[in-house]
């Protein structure tokens, strides 16, 4: 029997070793509910064993993100030189179990490059079904490469749903979009500064000028709606509060509001208008109320081409003071973007990364929780991989009294993130036996 959704959302902490053995030996009498705790979890060991354990105990996740070996044939600390058949078998075992641990509305994102894209798509079509294919993101990785023929500057993120019929709409706040975030931040800062120095009318005049400039240069027509500035200097547009339906008077005694019938439409629900009133998001033109729809909350459909450069992942580590700690870390903003579009209407998602590597997914979850006031939980799985003597990673580990292994360096990174963010939630580290 599956544990309920609330327990899933709180997150699962599984103790391996003795407990895992007890569960397997006495599964008929032992409830997994006894071992569910609201902690982020780092599991050190074989991810296949971990996936089998989760599947056996019917634990399900909202989002799975993985960055598996690409099978490039290059020399890494892990095996990246498998035959095509070996790589397919390697991935198939893990993806079959992944399907079992995805919620009905869950989604998986898989990073890959040209080396194994075709094989991965074939395996995923077979396991998840072609009908559950969502799409492929193309991410820019560099300005140029040194290829003799084609300068390859991209990678991919392949996405599938557990059951596409249950999957909600993908959306992203424009303020979180790599394409539009810089523009929104610039306009918002300029307008707020003008508001603080010269007042509301001057701020709205500047806003009109900035909007006109951006719309002329970049054809961003949606900006014209955001023409108002509230009493705090935040930008919004008055969104209509009518919906299709039979016109009728609306009396809302709770907030002492009387709204006469419209000509061709009816008013939005009483409940919605009360909620907007409580949130101080009602704006009146004359006697007619509108919703204050803020620029910072503006949403857009998800695009397939994303500007997330590989060097951003390296810069993420530099910002933490962790220079050269990992060779090819994924950009934190990329993982945040993927999690956000898949959990747009969720506050308590359970997120799994079983090729955790540098721990980018863990940092992404912590930053989202801090920035968006969410309560997502991460589960990371990483092999106890030793780093080679003489490398920058090895020297860093020794100089900081850290065991020179990928998992311990990852944990150090996440502890650093936790300290920088002032993050209150803890995470537990367990070994898979």
C-alpha positions in Angstrom: 0.0 0.0 0.0 1.4 3.4 -0.9 2.1 6.0 1.7 -0.2 9.0 1.4 0.7 12.2 -0.6 1.2 14.3 2.5 3.9 11.9 3.7 5.5 12.0 0.3 5.6 15.8 0.3 7.2 15.9 3.8 10.0 13.8 2.3 11.4 10.5 3.1 14.5 9.7 5.2 15.5 6.1 4.8 18.1 4.4 7.1 20.1 1.8 5.2 22.2 -1.1 6.6 20.4 -2.7 9.5 17.1 -1.0 8.9 17.1 -1.8 5.2 17.8 -5.4 6.0 15.0 -5.4 8.6 12.6 -3.9 6.0 13.4 -6.5 3.4 13.2 -9.4 5.9 10.0 -8.3 7.6 8.3 -6.2 4.9 4.9 -7.7 5.6 4.9 -6.4 9.2 7.0 -3.3 8.9 5.4 0.0 7.8 7.7 2.4 5.9 5.6 5.2 7.5 7.7 4.7 10.6 10.8 5.9 8.8 9.5 9.0 7.0 10.9 12.3 8.2 11.0 15.8 6.8 14.7 15.9 5.9 16.7 16.3 2.8 18.7 13.1 2.2 22.1 12.3 0.8 22.5 8.6 0.1 26.1 7.4 -0.5 26.4 4.3 -2.5 25.0 2.5 -5.6 22.0 4.3 -7.1 20.5 1.1 -8.5 20.2 -0.4 -5.0 18.6 2.8 -3.8 16.1 2.8 -6.6 15.2 -0.8 -5.9 14.7 0.0 -2.3 12.4 3.0 -3.1 10.4 1.0 -5.6 9.9 -1.9 -3.2 8.5 0.5 -0.6 6.3 2.5 -3.0 8.0 5.9 -2.5 7.2 8.3 -5.2 8.7 11.6 -6.4 7.4 14.7 -8.1 10.5 15.4 -10.1 13.6 13.4 -11.0 16.6 15.1 -12.6 19.6 13.1 -13.6 22.9 13.9 -15.3 24.1 10.4 -16.2 27.4 9.4 -18.0 27.1 10.6 -21.6 29.2 7.7 -22.9 31.5 10.1 -24.7 34.5 7.8 -24.6 36.6 10.3 -22.7 38.5 9.7 -19.5 36.7 10.6 -16.4 36.7 9.3 -12.8 33.7 7.2 -13.8 33.2 4.8 -16.7 32.3 6.8 -19.8 33.6 4.2 -22.3 30.8 1.6 -22.6 29.6 0.0 -25.8 26.3 1.2 -27.0 24.6 -1.9 -25.8 26.2 -1.7 -22.4 25.2 1.9 -21.9 21.6 1.2 -23.0 21.4 -1.7 -20.5 23.0 0.5 -17.8 20.4 3.2 -18.3 17.4 0.9 -18.9 17.7 -0.8 -15.5 17.6 2.6 -13.7 14.9 4.2 -15.9 12.6 1.2 -15.4 12.8 1.7 -11.7 12.5 5.5 -12.1 9.1 5.1 -13.8 7.9 3.1 -10.8 8.9 5.8 -8.3 7.4 8.8 -10.2 4.0 10.1 -9.1 1.2 10.0 -11.7 1.9 13.7 -12.4 5.6 13.3 -12.0 8.3 14.2 -14.6 11.9 13.2 -15.3 14.5 15.4 -16.8 17.7 13.8 -18.3 20.8 15.8 -19.4 22.6 14.3 -22.4 24.6 15.3 -25.4 24.9 14.1 -29.0 26.9 11.0 -27.9 23.9 9.2 -26.6 20.8 11.3 -27.4 19.4 8.8 -29.9 19.9 5.8 -27.6 18.4 7.6 -24.7 15.3 8.6 -26.6 14.8 5.0 -27.8 15.1 3.7 -24.2 12.8 6.3 -22.8 10.2 5.8 -25.5 10.2 2.1 -24.7 9.9 2.6 -20.9 7.7 5.7 -20.5 5.9 5.4 -23.8 6.0 7.8 -26.8 2.7 9.4 -25.6 4.5 10.5 -22.4 7.3 12.3 -24.2 7.2 16.0 -23.2 10.0 17.4 -25.3 13.7 18.2 -25.5 15.4 21.4 -24.2 18.5 22.6 -26.0 20.9 24.3 -23.7 23.8 26.5 -24.9 27.1 25.3 -23.4 29.8 27.6 -24.8 30.4 30.3 -27.3 32.7 28.1 -29.4 34.3 24.7 -29.3 37.5 23.5 -31.1 35.8 21.1 -33.5 37.3 20.6 -36.9 33.8 20.5 -38.5 30.9 21.7 -36.4 31.4 23.9 -33.3 29.1 22.1 -31.0 27.9 24.6 -28.3 24.8 22.8 -27.0 23.6 19.9 -24.9 20.1 18.6 -24.3 17.6 17.9 -21.5 15.1 15.2 -22.4 11.8 15.2 -20.5 9.1 12.6 -20.0 6.0 12.3 -17.8 4.9 9.3 -15.8 1.5 9.9 -17.2 1.1 13.0 -19.4 -2.6 13.0 -18.9 -2.1 13.9 -15.2 0.7 16.4 -15.9 -0.1 20.1 -15.2 0.8 22.9 -17.5 4.5 23.9 -17.6 4.9 27.6 -16.9 7.7 29.8 -15.6 7.7 33.2 -14.0 9.2 35.6 -16.5 11.4 36.9 -13.7 12.9 33.4 -13.5 13.4 33.0 -17.2 17.0 33.4 -18.5 15.7 35.2 -21.5 13.6 37.9 -19.7 14.9 38.0 -16.1 17.6 40.6 -16.9 15.1 43.0 -18.5 12.6 42.6 -15.7 15.3 43.2 -13.1 16.6 46.3 -14.9 13.1 47.9 -15.3 12.1 47.1 -11.8 15.2 48.6 -10.2 15.0 51.8 -12.4 11.3 52.3 -11.6 11.7 51.7 -7.9 14.6 54.1 -7.7 12.5 56.8 -9.5 9.6 56.1 -7.1 11.8 56.6 -4.1 13.3 59.8 -5.3 10.5 61.4 -7.3 7.2 59.7 -6.5 4.6 57.6 -8.1 3.7 59.7 -11.1 7.3 60.1 -12.1 7.9 56.4 -11.7 4.9 55.6 -14.0 6.2 58.1 -16.6 9.6 56.4 -16.6 8.0 53.0 -16.7 6.1 54.0 -19.9 9.3 55.1 -21.5 11.2 51.9 -20.6 8.4 49.7 -21.8 8.2 51.6 -25.1 12.0 51.2 -25.6 11.9 47.5 -24.9 8.9 46.8 -27.0 10.4 48.7 -29.9 13.8 47.0 -29.7 12.7 43.4 -28.8 9.1 43.3 -29.8 8.0 42.4 -26.2 4.4 43.5 -26.6 3.2 42.0 -23.3 5.0 44.7 -21.4 2.5 47.4 -22.4 0.0 45.9 -19.9 2.4 46.7 -17.0 1.8 50.4 -16.7 1.0 51.0 -13.1 3.1 51.4 -9.9 1.7 50.6 -6.5 2.4 52.5 -3.2 5.6 50.5 -2.7 7.1 51.1 -6.1 6.2 47.7 -7.5 5.0 47.4 -11.1 1.6 45.9 -12.0 -1.2 45.9 -14.5 -4.9 46.1 -13.6 -6.2 42.7 -14.7 -9.9 42.4 -15.5 -12.0 40.6 -12.9 -14.8 39.4 -15.2 -15.3 35.9 -16.7 -17.7 34.5 -19.3 -21.2 34.0 -18.0 -24.6 35.6 -17.4 -24.4 39.2 -16.0 -25.5 39.6 -12.4 -25.1 41.9 -9.4 -22.5 40.7 -6.9 -22.7 41.6 -3.2 -19.8 40.8 -1.0 -20.8 41.7 2.5 -17.5 40.4 4.0 -15.6 43.4 2.5 -18.6 45.7 2.1 -18.5 45.7 -1.7 -21.4 46.1 -4.1 -20.7 45.4 -7.8 -23.5 46.1 -10.3 -24.0 43.7 -13.2 -21.7 43.9 -16.2 -23.2 44.2 -19.7 -22.0 40.9 -21.3 -20.0 39.0 -18.6 -20.2 38.1 -15.0 -17.9 38.9 -12.1 -15.2 36.6 -11.0 -16.0 34.5 -8.0 -16.8 36.0 -4.6 -14.0 33.9 -3.1 -11.4 35.2 -5.4 -12.3 38.8 -4.9 -12.2 38.3 -1.1 -8.8 36.7 -1.4 -7.4 39.5 -3.5 -8.8 42.0 -0.9 -7.0 40.1 1.9 -3.8 40.1 -0.1 -4.1 43.9 -0.8 -4.3 43.2 -4.5 -7.5 45.0 -5.4 -7.1 48.1 -7.6 -10.0 50.4 -8.3 -10.7 52.5 -11.4 -13.7 54.5 -10.3 -16.0 51.9 -8.7 -14.7 49.0 -10.7 -12.2 46.6 -9.1 -9.2 45.0 -10.9 -6.6 42.5 -9.8 -3.1 44.0 -9.3 -1.1 41.5 -11.4 2.5 42.2 -10.6 5.4 42.1 -13.1 7.4 39.9 -10.8 4.6 37.3 -11.0 4.1 37.4 -14.7 4.3 34.0 -16.3 5.1 32.7 -19.7 5.1 29.4 -21.6 8.2 27.3 -21.5 10.6 27.6 -24.5 12.8 24.8 -25.9 16.0 26.7 -26.3 17.7 27.9 -23.1 20.7 30.1 -22.5 22.6 28.3 -19.7 26.3 28.2 -20.4 28.5 25.5 -18.9 30.8 28.1 -17.4 27.9 29.3 -15.2 28.2 26.0 -13.3 31.9 26.8 -12.6 31.0 30.4 -11.6 28.4 29.0 -9.2 31.2 27.3 -7.4 33.5 30.4 -7.5 30.7 32.4 -5.8 30.9 29.9 -2.9 34.7 30.2 -2.8 35.1 26.6 -4.1 37.4 27.0 -7.1 37.9 24.0 -9.4 36.1 21.7 -7.0 34.3 19.9 -9.8 35.2 19.7 -13.5 31.8 20.1 -15.3 29.1 21.2 -12.8 25.7 22.0 -14.2 24.5 25.6 -13.8 22.3 26.0 -10.7 19.9 28.2 -12.6 19.3 25.4 -15.2 18.2 23.0 -12.5 16.1 25.7 -10.8 14.4 26.4 -14.1 13.5 22.7 -14.6 12.2 22.2 -11.1 10.2 25.4 -11.2 8.4 24.5 -14.4 7.6 21.0 -13.1 6.4 22.2 -9.7 4.7 25.4 -10.7 1.6 24.7 -8.6 3.3 22.7 -5.9 4.8 23.9 -2.6 6.0 20.6 -1.2 7.6 18.6 -3.9 9.9 15.6 -3.5 12.9 15.8 -5.9 15.4 13.0 -6.7 18.8 13.1 -8.4 20.6 9.8 -8.4 23.6 10.9 -10.3 24.2 13.8 -7.9 27.8 14.5 -8.7 28.6 18.0 -7.6 25.3 18.4 -5.8 23.9 21.1 -8.0 20.3 19.8 -7.6 20.6 20.1 -3.8 21.7 23.7 -4.1 19.0 24.4 -6.6 16.3 23.1 -4.2 17.7 25.1 -1.3 17.7 28.3 -3.3 14.2 27.8 -4.6 12.9 27.2 -1.1 14.6 30.4 0.0 13.6 32.6 -2.9 10.1 31.2 -3.6 9.1 30.3 0.0 8.7 26.6 -0.9 9.2 23.5 1.1 10.7 21.1 -1.5 12.7 18.1 -0.3 15.7 16.7 -2.2 17.1 13.2 -2.3 20.6 12.9 -3.7 22.5 9.7 -4.5 26.2 9.6 -5.2 28.8 6.8 -5.3 31.7 6.9 -2.9 34.1 7.8 -5.8 37.7 8.7 -4.8 39.4 11.6 -6.5 42.8 11.1 -8.0 45.9 12.2 -6.2 47.4 15.4 -7.4 44.2 16.9 -8.8 42.8 20.2 -7.7 39.9 18.4 -6.0 42.3 16.2 -4.0 44.4 19.1 -2.9 41.3 21.0 -1.8 40.0 18.0 0.1 43.3 17.5 2.0 43.8 21.2 2.8 40.2 21.3 4.2 40.4 18.0 6.1 37.9 16.4 3.8 38.0 12.8 2.7 39.1 13.1 -1.0 36.0 11.6 -2.6 33.2 13.1 -4.8 30.5 12.5 -2.2 32.4 14.3 0.6 33.2 17.2 -1.7 29.5 17.4 -2.6 28.5 17.5 1.1 31.1 20.2 1.7 29.5 22.3 -1.1 26.0 21.8 0.2 27.1 22.8 3.8 28.6 25.9 2.3 25.4 26.7 0.5 23.4 26.1 3.6 25.6 28.5 5.6 25.5 31.2 2.9 21.7 31.0 2.6 21.1 30.8 6.3 19.2 27.7 5.5 17.3 26.3 8.5 16.5 22.8 7.2 19.1 20.1 7.7 20.0 17.1 5.6 20.9 13.6 6.6 23.7 11.5 5.2 23.2 7.8 5.0 25.2 5.0 3.4 23.6 2.4 1.2 24.6 -1.2 2.1 
